[in-house]
Amino acid sequence: MESFSSLVETFLSVIKSIINNNILLPTGNIWISDVLIYHLFLVILITAIFSLIFNKLIIVFIRGWLRKLNFNIGKQLLEKKVLVPIGWAIPIIIFEAGLGSYSPEEGIISRLMKSLITLIFILSINRFISALSDVLKGNKTFSGTPIQSYMQLFKLIVYLFGIIIIVCTLSNTSPWTILSGLGALTAILLLVFKDTILGLVASIQVFGSDTIREGDWVTIPSLDIDGDCVEVGLHTVTVRSWDKALITFPSAKLLEHPFKNWRGMEESGGRRIKRAIYIDQESICFVEKDLKEKLSKVSLLADHFEFKEKEIEKANALIGEEKVNHRRLTNIGVFRAYLIEYLKSHEKINENLTLMVRQLAPTTSGLPLEIYAFTSSVEWTDYESVQSDIFDHVLAIISLFDLKLTQSPSGHDIKNFLTNLDINN
């Protein structure tokens, strides 16, 4: 910096000498060379010349070079205007250097200029951090990493130390004096930066346990949040709901409220169907000859009847001739076997994942028969379409097995009951 100041002062002396010898001396106005305004005018002139050279030549050359780079960092540096604050700093540096003896090292002008230069470089560094953040977010290596959180933390640190340096420069005190006094201000700092500290701790814990990433589908019932996570920041998390609205909430809420992350479902390649129908228990019966003949025409049950008949015949041979103790097929058992074969033959059901049809505990509403399977697509619309198609078929074919569904009586059912009651009376 001292060599640069000497260069500016030398250049200023040359210009002064030329003006004094060729303009002021012949006109008899050499006394102007001792006036402060004359010196300030020359300093401003030199500042303008150097600024034009730097901003119109050097900065333009650097921008052109960055545009030719094949890396994203060059484009981001230009987009975030990282070089612009540096262009602001050059005039200040030249002006302060040109003042020379008019601005003592510890004088107010010198301190003010150094503070402005520090502020400008803080802005430039933070713009560089923003550019670096965008570059890393677009890199596959850092996909899912909350880069935004850590870059925001770096910015906060830069601002904090920058403010300390500016205050120390203006007050002409050592930075260690202020830093040593921060211990007494710890409680105040904790109070002021409470949300920042909580957000930082939450983002570190969430990232360390890999519970949420950008792009994950998350559901937080207690906050009525359901959508894709678009940003995990230092202070906040942003989720885009299915109606495209952006929902922002503090990062610390992820530690306070239970939430569901659907990433595992998406990575597994299948989405779970877990839905039951309720069967009237009075419609459950053994498969008699007529029903068996009717069901034997269903191709999906051919192997089932063949296998079960051999199994039952072998088991009954050991029991004896008393038919009341013999094993027999039931319509609900055959229906379960049919549903399993139907699901296995369905082209949009993932057979590599769990597939079963099971009975749940009977209720007052009937006997729950649950289908538990996974679709081969995790897309919401495809999943709903497949699930609806399956249950359309189940509800339509259940009468073929002489089974009946149960449901609460509707107003139409009650009206028909009362009408029939009046007719019979």
Secondary structure as GFF3:
##gff-version 3
##sequence-region A 1 425
A	DSSP	alpha_helix	2	19	.	.	.	ID=ss1
A	DSSP	pi_helix	20	24	.	.	.	ID=ss2
A	DSSP	alpha_helix	25	27	.	.	.	ID=ss3
A	DSSP	three_ten_helix	30	34	.	.	.	ID=ss4
A	DSSP	alpha_helix	36	53	.	.	.	ID=ss5
A	DSSP	pi_helix	54	58	.	.	.	ID=ss6
A	DSSP	alpha_helix	59	68	.	.	.	ID=ss7
A	DSSP	alpha_helix	72	79	.	.	.	ID=ss8
A	DSSP	alpha_helix	83	99	.	.	.	ID=ss9
A	DSSP	three_ten_helix	100	102	.	.	.	ID=ss10
A	DSSP	alpha_helix	108	137	.	.	.	ID=ss11
A	DSSP	three_ten_helix	140	142	.	.	.	ID=ss12
A	DSSP	alpha_helix	147	171	.	.	.	ID=ss13
A	DSSP	alpha_helix	175	180	.	.	.	ID=ss14
A	DSSP	three_ten_helix	181	185	.	.	.	ID=ss15
A	DSSP	alpha_helix	186	192	.	.	.	ID=ss16
A	DSSP	alpha_helix	194	209	.	.	.	ID=ss17
A	DSSP	beta_strand	217	220	.	.	.	ID=ss18
A	DSSP	three_ten_helix	221	223	.	.	.	ID=ss19
A	DSSP	beta_strand	225	232	.	.	.	ID=ss20
A	DSSP	beta_strand	236	241	.	.	.	ID=ss21
A	DSSP	beta_strand	246	250	.	.	.	ID=ss22
A	DSSP	alpha_helix	253	256	.	.	.	ID=ss23
A	DSSP	beta_strand	260	261	.	.	.	ID=ss24
A	DSSP	alpha_helix	263	268	.	.	.	ID=ss25
A	DSSP	beta_strand	271	279	.	.	.	ID=ss26
A	DSSP	three_ten_helix	281	283	.	.	.	ID=ss27
A	DSSP	alpha_helix	289	296	.	.	.	ID=ss28
A	DSSP	three_ten_helix	299	301	.	.	.	ID=ss29
A	DSSP	alpha_helix	302	319	.	.	.	ID=ss30
A	DSSP	three_ten_helix	323	325	.	.	.	ID=ss31
A	DSSP	alpha_helix	331	345	.	.	.	ID=ss32
A	DSSP	beta_strand	356	359	.	.	.	ID=ss33
A	DSSP	beta_strand	367	375	.	.	.	ID=ss34
A	DSSP	alpha_helix	380	397	.	.	.	ID=ss35
A	DSSP	three_ten_helix	398	401	.	.	.	ID=ss36
A	DSSP	alpha_helix	411	424	.	.	.	ID=ss37
###
